[in-house]
Amino acid sequence: PVSDAAVTDQAEEETETAEQDEAREALVDSVRSHLGDAVVASEVMPGLDTHVRISNEAWGEAAQVVRYDLGFRYFCFLSVLDWLPSPFGRYLETEPETLQKAAAAAGDAELTPGICGADRRFQVFARVRNLTTNQMLCLRADTTSDEDPIAPTWVSTFAGAEWHEREAWEMFGVTFEGHPGLRNLYLPGDFEGNPLRKDFPLLARLVKPWPGIVDVEPIPAPPEPDEAAPQEDGS
């Protein structure tokens, strides 16, 4: 039987979750009241998180709003999402034709956006935190285009975004307008391409099949009962 204490604890947890979700809904309303029609979409994940999608033009303004007006002064991180399904699948083929097939498929692939949707292939997203209320907020914005993805910089509002935007520019090819110095963090200066794009071929997987695919060992079957073993007398 369930104890009274367990029932009380569960009721308290449900009440706390409901209160947190109300606070998340209120947060979305606050963002919308400051940015108006620049809020494209929003989603509150009950008991978990809050996501708000902003128009590209308002991305820089959104940083100022959440920091100076809403109190989200702690910058966690910024990165980019590539909503293009990988045209390479799981690298089951290693023939030379694989690259050509993948390149052709990438141009016709249908985007599969997640939370709050997306109208572009590339979407910048950032997470901030209010240290007073302990609320977390994830902001998103589509880039200007798939061919030349651009988004306003957050560096003037959150200095910590400088490193993150350099990484996103290097790995995804997204340009951040107003950034003081987009340059490589990891790759040689003459490196061509953006390794975290879904249509960037990882040569190591094409030269040699990925071990996680070709070296799969079957799960051992359960041992057969020994028919010759004597049966215990249940009497």
N, C-alpha and C positions, 0 to 999 in steps of 0.2 A: 504493500500500500504506500501511497505517496504521503509523506509527512506534511503537517501544516506549515512547517518552516520552508519546505521546498516549494509549496504552492505560493507562499508569500514572496519568496525570492523571485519566482517566475513572474508573478504579477508586477513586482517592482521593476524587473528588467523590461517587461513589455511597456510599462508606463514611461520608463526612461527613454526607450527607443522611440516611442510615439512623440515624446517631447523633443527629442533630437531631430526627428523628421519634420516636426512643425518649424523648428529653428532653421532647418535646411530650406524648407519652402519659403520662409520669411527672407532668407538670404537671397534666394533667386528673385524674389519680389524687389529687394533692395537694389540688386544689380540692374534689374529691368527699369526701376524708377530713375536710375542715373543715366542709363545708356539708351533707353527707349527702344526704338525699332532696330537698333544695332544688335540687340539680342535676337539671334536667329532661332535658337532652340535651347531647351534646358531639360534636364532629367535628374530627378532625385532618386537615388538608389536606396530604398528603405533600410535604415540601420547601417548604411555603409558610406555613402559618398554623395557629392553634389557636383554636377557638370553643367556648364553653361557655354554655349557656342555663340561666338561674337562674329560680326562681319569683319572682313579683312581691314576695311578702312578704320574701324574703331579699335583695332587690336592694341595699339599704343595707348589710346585713351583708357581702355579697360584696365591696363596696368596701374595707371594713376588713380582710377576710381577705387579699385580694390585695396590699394595701399593707403591712400590718404583719406578717403571717405569712409571706407568700410573696415579699416583697421587690420587688413591682412599684410602685415609688414615683413613676414618671414617668407622669403623666396626659396622654394624647395628645388625645383628643376624646370627646365624647358627642353623640349625635343620636338621631333616631327614624326607623324604617322604617314606611311605609304599604304593607301587603301587598295593598291593594285594587287590582285592575287598573283602569287609567284608563277610566272609562265614556265618555270623549270620543274614544277611539281616537286617531287622528292628525289630528283636526280636518279631515276631508275634507268635512264639511258645515258650512255657515255660515248655515243658515236658522234663524229664531227657534225652531223646534221642537227644535233640537239640544239646548238646555238641558233642556227637559222630558224628552226621551228619556233623556238622560244621567242626570238625577236619578232617574228611575224605575229605570234599569239598575243604579245604584250600590247600591241596597238589596238587590238579588237576586244581585249578583256573587259568585262564589266566590273565596275568598282563594287566593293563590298564593305561599305562604311559601317562603323559600329555605333557607339553611344552618341546621340544627338545628330547623327547623320553627317553627310558631307556632299558637296557639289563638285569638289576637285579631288584629284588624286592625292595631293599632299595637304596635310593639315598640321599646323603648329599647335602645340598644347603645352600648358604650364600649370604647375601646382603651387599654390600659396597657402599660408596658414595664419590664422589669427591666434596669437599666443595668449590673448586674454580669454577668449571664449573656447579656445582649442578646436575651432572649426577648421575644416579643410575645404578647399575649393579648387576644382580643375576647370581652367578656361581653355577654349578651343577656338580656332579660326582657320578657315580655308585659305590657301595661298591664292595669289592673283591668277595663276594659270598653271597648267601641267608642264608646258614647254619651258617657261621661265618663271618658276615659283618665287614669289616675293612676299614678305611680310614686314611690317614696321618693327623696329627694334624695341626691346624693353630695357636696354642698358641705361638710359637716362633716368629710369624709375627704380630699377633693381640692378645695382652694379654687378651682382653675381651672375646676371644673365649673359655677361660678356663671354665667358668661357663656353657656356652651353650653346650660344648662338654660333660660335665658331665651329663647334663640333657638329651642329646640325647642318651648317653650310658645307662643311667638308664631307660629311657622310651622306647627306641627302640632296645637296645642291640647292638648298633654299637660301636666297639672298635676304638679309635683314637690313632694310633701309635705315640709315642713320647709325649703323654700327661703326665704332671707331677704327676697326681694323680686322676685317675677315681674312684670316690666313690659316694655313694648315696647323693642326695640333699633332697629328700622328703620322701622316703620310708624307713622302718626299714631295718637294715642290713641283716636280714635273709629272706627278701621278695624274692619270686621266681617269675620270669616272667618279662615281659616288657609291662606295661599297655597300651601303645599307639600303639602296634602292632595290625593290623587288626584282627588277629586270637586269641587275648587275650580275654577271656570271662569276661564281666563285670557282676559279680555275682548279683549286685543289679537289673539288667534288667532281669535276669533269674528267680530270686526268686519272683519278682513282675513285671507284665507286665508294660512296659514303658507307663506312663500316656499320653504322647503325641500321642500314637497310640490307646489306648482303650477308652480314654475319649474325643473323638472327637464329638463336638456338631454340628449338621447340621446348615447350614446358613438359617436363617428364610426366609420363602417365602414372597414375596411382598404382601401387603394386597390386598384382592379382592375389586374391585370397588363396592360401595354400590348401588345395582340396585334400591333400594327403594328411594335413594336420588333424590330430584327434579333436573331436568336438567335446566340449565340456558338458558334463551332465548337469542339467539345470535342477535336478531333484535334490 
